[in-house]
């Protein structure tokens, strides 16, 4: 069982997701975490990146329909919280990285 849930909400930025967030999670010295990816809009390339990640780490994936009234990031993070399975939660934006020993 993992000890940390890392929630990433992304919308139409599969390249950033792959090169930044996903790459930094692959480089963690501790792999005891769950990555929750919320795909706001269901971009196909994003789904492909997540499918690749699922072969290497524990990933929970959900597609979300953009609410169209703003606050999509908030809606996505709240959905991620509903899916998490751990006591500790962190957010990792698709265009950010975390240090290799963050976890």
Secondary structure, DSSP 8 states (H G I E B T S, - for coil): --SEEEEEEESS-HHHIIIIIIHHHHT-S---EEEEEEEET--HHHHHHHHHHTTTSEEEEEEE---SSS-HHHHHHHHHHHH--SSEEEE--TT----TT--
